[in-house]
Amino acid sequence: MMNKIMKEYSSRRLKVGSSDEAREALRGLNNEENNTGAMTCEDLPTKKSKHHAADKKKIVRRSKSYTDKDLSRYAKALRKTTTLEELNLGWNKITLLNKRFNQAISCNSTLKKIYLIGNEIGDRGIAKFADALKQNETLEVVGLSNNQISDKGVASVADALKTNRSIRKLYLSSNYIKAEGAKLLADALRVNASLQECWLNDNDISAQGAEAFADCLKVNQSLLQLHLWGNDVGDNGASFLASSLKFNRSLRMLCLSNNSIGNWGATSFSFALMVNQSIKELLLFDNEIPDEGAERLAKASVSNPSINNLDLSGNKISVDVLRVLESYDAIRV
């Protein structure tokens, strides 16, 4: 199973070596018996056991069989713990409709990271969990990718982001999020000043969703990374986001790979790079950028000392132009 997922992320260019999300997706499947402080469900306190969760920092449950019924034991651990910082329940069959678990999340004051990637949460479950996020004040990383969440469910998450001030990284990749869901998230980020990374890879926000994030970036000054790989934003969406970079001074990484971006989108970013001096990584691999757009981007990168990773690999660039691009320090081809 782990090899299968590694191949999937590799094929999507979400490289395990450089992608936090890929690492986190794999984390629940890795063999971590030797990790200090890691705890599996067998270590959870039971009536006959003397083990306690209070002195553990990490719980990892590597399984495909865990359901909401099993979450009550974790709810108990979350109420008792004084040191637990990370809970990984990825790749199970959890729907997050367990009331006790959500209540425990809402009042827990030690947990910093929770990974629920690859479950069956859906819109109903995420609505319950989002209510808990409104009250939780310590969670910094929330992984909800690959959970059948649609725009209806994202509305609950967006609502929570308007009041939550602790979440720094939010993973919502590989769900069913479209333009309306993107608009709701973007509106929330107009008032949220704490989220630093938003991962929405492999959804379907289209150019309309990209436009909503572009408008948001003109006022938001806390977001550092925006990941929109595989969202069909096209040249229109790319142009909207490029224009926003002329106003934004906080974003450090923008991923728009595999988005059917061509010459117009690339040219728009070349103009933006002549103005923006804060973006460090612009990932445009696996698009449809031709020679002209690639050359414009290359020239713009020379006048922008902040850019150190402009990934143009997997585009429609001729061999001759590729040879020229290889001489640019910031460009990856």
C-alpha positions in Angstrom: 0.0 0.0 0.0 2.7 2.5 0.9 4.5 1.9 -2.4 1.3 2.5 -4.3 0.7 5.8 -2.6 4.4 6.8 -3.2 3.9 6.1 -6.9 0.7 8.1 -6.9 2.3 11.2 -5.4 5.4 10.8 -7.5 3.2 10.7 -10.7 1.5 13.9 -9.6 4.8 15.5 -9.0 4.0 15.9 -5.2 7.5 14.6 -4.5 8.0 12.8 -1.2 11.3 14.5 -0.8 10.1 18.0 -1.1 6.4 17.9 -0.3 5.0 18.2 3.2 1.7 16.9 2.1 3.2 13.8 0.5 5.2 13.0 3.6 2.1 13.5 5.8 0.0 11.3 3.5 2.6 8.6 3.9 3.3 9.2 7.6 0.4 7.0 8.8 1.7 4.0 6.7 5.4 4.3 7.7 6.9 1.8 10.1 7.4 4.0 13.2 7.8 1.4 16.0 11.2 2.8 16.8 10.1 6.5 17.1 10.4 7.8 20.6 7.1 8.9 22.0 5.0 7.2 19.3 2.0 5.3 20.4 -0.4 2.9 18.6 -3.9 2.0 19.7 -2.5 -1.0 21.7 -0.8 1.6 24.0 -4.0 3.4 24.8 -5.2 3.1 28.4 -7.8 0.4 29.1 -9.4 -0.9 32.2 -6.9 -3.7 32.5 -3.9 -1.7 31.4 -1.5 0.5 33.4 -0.4 2.4 30.3 -1.4 6.1 30.1 -1.4 8.6 27.3 -0.3 11.4 29.5 3.4 10.9 28.9 3.1 10.3 25.1 3.8 13.0 22.4 2.5 11.1 19.4 -0.2 8.6 18.5 0.0 6.8 15.2 -2.7 4.4 14.1 -1.6 2.5 11.0 -4.7 0.7 9.8 -7.6 0.6 7.3 -10.2 -0.6 9.7 -10.6 2.1 12.4 -14.1 3.6 12.5 -15.9 6.2 14.6 -16.8 3.5 17.2 -13.1 3.3 18.0 -12.7 7.0 18.5 -14.1 7.0 22.0 -10.9 5.5 23.3 -9.0 8.4 21.7 -11.4 10.9 23.1 -10.6 9.5 26.6 -6.8 9.9 25.9 -7.3 13.4 24.6 -9.0 14.4 27.8 -6.3 12.9 30.0 -3.2 13.8 28.2 -0.8 16.5 29.3 1.8 16.1 26.6 0.2 14.6 23.4 1.1 16.8 20.5 0.3 14.7 17.4 -2.5 12.4 16.4 -2.4 10.5 13.1 -5.5 8.5 12.2 -4.9 8.6 8.4 -6.2 6.0 6.0 -9.0 4.5 8.1 -12.8 4.6 7.8 -13.5 7.5 10.1 -16.5 9.8 9.5 -16.0 12.1 12.5 -19.5 11.7 13.7 -18.3 10.6 17.1 -19.6 13.3 19.5 -17.2 12.4 22.3 -14.2 12.7 20.0 -15.2 16.1 18.7 -15.9 17.3 22.2 -12.4 16.2 23.3 -10.8 18.0 20.3 -12.7 21.2 21.2 -11.3 21.3 24.8 -7.9 19.7 24.3 -5.0 22.1 25.0 -1.9 20.1 24.0 -2.6 18.7 20.5 -0.7 20.6 17.8 -1.1 18.3 14.8 -4.0 16.0 13.6 -3.9 14.0 10.4 -7.1 12.5 9.2 -6.0 12.1 5.6 -7.7 9.3 3.6 -10.8 8.7 5.7 -14.6 8.9 4.9 -15.4 12.1 6.7 -17.6 13.8 4.1 -19.7 16.9 4.6 -21.6 15.7 7.7 -18.4 14.7 9.5 -16.5 17.8 8.7 -19.4 20.0 9.9 -19.1 18.4 13.3 -15.3 18.6 13.4 -15.4 22.3 12.3 -17.5 23.1 15.3 -14.7 21.7 17.4 -12.1 23.7 15.6 -13.9 26.9 16.5 -13.2 26.2 20.2 -9.8 24.5 20.0 -6.9 27.0 20.6 -3.8 24.8 20.1 -4.1 22.9 16.8 -1.6 24.2 14.2 -1.7 21.5 11.5 -5.0 19.9 10.3 -4.8 17.2 7.6 -8.2 16.6 5.8 -7.1 15.6 2.3 -8.9 12.8 0.4 -12.1 12.8 2.5 -15.0 13.3 0.1 -15.5 16.9 1.2 -17.5 19.1 -1.1 -18.3 22.8 -1.2 -21.0 22.2 1.5 -18.5 20.8 3.9 -15.9 23.4 3.1 -18.4 26.0 4.1 -18.1 24.7 7.7 -14.3 24.8 7.5 -14.4 28.4 6.2 -16.7 29.4 9.0 -14.3 27.9 11.5 -11.3 29.8 10.0 -13.1 33.1 10.7 -12.7 32.5 14.4 -9.8 30.0 14.8 -6.5 31.7 15.4 -4.2 28.7 15.9 -4.2 26.7 12.6 -1.1 27.3 10.5 -1.4 24.5 7.9 -4.6 23.2 6.4 -4.7 20.3 4.0 -7.8 19.8 1.8 -6.3 18.2 -1.3 -8.0 15.5 -3.3 -11.6 16.3 -2.2 -14.6 17.5 -4.2 -14.1 21.3 -3.8 -15.2 23.5 -6.7 -15.3 27.2 -7.3 -18.0 27.9 -4.7 -15.9 26.2 -2.0 -12.8 28.1 -3.0 -14.7 31.4 -2.8 -15.8 30.5 0.8 -12.3 29.7 1.8 -10.9 32.8 0.2 -13.5 35.0 1.9 -12.5 33.4 5.3 -8.8 34.2 4.6 -9.7 37.9 4.2 -10.3 38.0 8.0 -8.0 35.1 9.1 -4.5 36.3 9.9 -3.0 33.0 11.2 -3.2 30.5 8.3 0.2 30.2 6.6 -0.3 27.2 4.2 -3.4 26.2 2.3 -3.3 23.0 0.3 -6.0 22.4 -2.2 -4.3 20.2 -4.8 -6.3 17.9 -7.0 -9.7 19.6 -6.6 -11.7 21.5 -9.2 -11.8 25.2 -8.3 -11.4 26.3 -11.9 -10.6 29.9 -13.0 -13.5 31.2 -10.8 -12.0 29.8 -7.7 -8.5 31.1 -8.6 -10.1 34.6 -9.1 -11.5 34.4 -5.6 -8.1 33.5 -4.1 -6.5 36.3 -6.2 -8.8 38.9 -4.7 -8.1 37.4 -1.2 -4.3 37.7 -1.8 -4.6 41.4 -2.4 -5.6 41.9 1.2 -4.3 38.8 3.1 -0.7 39.3 4.4 -0.3 36.1 6.4 -0.5 33.3 3.8 2.9 32.0 2.9 2.0 29.0 0.7 -0.9 28.3 -1.7 -1.0 25.0 -3.4 -3.5 24.6 -6.3 -2.0 21.8 -8.3 -4.5 20.1 -10.7 -7.4 22.5 -10.4 -8.1 23.4 -14.0 -7.5 27.1 -13.5 -6.2 27.6 -17.0 -4.8 30.9 -18.4 -7.6 32.9 -17.0 -7.1 31.7 -13.4 -3.3 32.1 -13.8 -3.7 35.6 -15.0 -5.9 36.5 -11.9 -3.4 35.1 -9.5 -0.4 36.7 -11.3 -2.1 40.1 -11.0 -2.6 39.6 -7.2 1.2 39.2 -6.8 1.6 42.8 -7.7 -0.1 43.7 -4.4 0.7 40.8 -2.2 3.9 40.9 -0.1 3.6 37.8 2.0 3.2 34.8 -0.3 6.5 32.7 -0.6 5.3 29.7 -2.6 2.6 29.3 -5.3 2.0 26.0 -6.9 -0.1 26.0 -10.1 1.2 22.8 -11.7 -1.0 20.7 -14.0 -3.5 23.5 -14.6 -3.5 23.8 -18.5 -1.6 27.1 -18.3 -0.3 28.3 -21.6 1.5 31.3 -23.0 -0.9 33.9 -21.7 -0.7 32.7 -18.1 3.1 32.4 -18.3 3.3 35.9 -19.7 1.1 37.3 -16.9 3.5 35.8 -14.3 6.5 37.3 -16.1 5.0 40.7 -15.6 4.2 40.0 -12.0 7.7 38.8 -11.2 9.0 42.2 -12.3 7.0 43.8 -9.5 6.7 41.2 -6.7 9.9 40.8 -4.7 8.6 38.3 -2.1 7.7 35.1 -4.0 10.5 32.5 -3.7 8.9 29.5 -5.4 6.6 29.5 -8.4 5.8 25.9 -9.5 4.4 25.7 -13.0 5.5 22.2 -14.1 3.3 20.0 -16.2 1.4 22.8 -18.0 1.3 23.9 -21.6 3.7 26.7 -21.6 5.5 27.2 -25.0 8.9 28.7 -25.8 7.7 32.3 -25.7 6.1 32.1 -22.3 9.1 30.2 -20.9 11.6 32.8 -22.2 9.6 35.7 -20.8 9.6 34.0 -17.4 13.3 33.4 -17.6 14.0 37.1 -18.3 11.7 38.1 -15.5 13.5 35.8 -13.0 16.8 37.6 -13.7 15.3 40.9 -12.5 13.8 39.2 -9.4 16.4 38.4 -6.8 13.9 36.7 -4.5 12.8 33.9 -6.8 14.9 30.7 -6.3 12.7 28.0 -7.7 10.8 28.5 -10.9 9.8 25.0 -12.0 8.9 24.8 -15.7 9.5 21.1 -16.3 7.0 19.1 -18.2 5.9 22.0 -20.5 5.8 22.4 -24.2 9.3 23.9 -24.5 11.6 23.0 -27.4 15.0 21.4 -26.9 16.8 24.5 -27.9 15.0 26.7 -25.4 15.5 24.1 -22.7 19.2 24.3 -23.2 19.1 28.1 -22.7 16.8 27.8 -19.6 19.3 25.4 -18.0 21.7 28.3 -17.6 19.4 30.2 -15.3 20.0 29.5 -11.6 16.4 29.7 -10.5 14.8 27.7 -13.3 14.1 24.0 -13.1 13.4 22.2 -16.4 
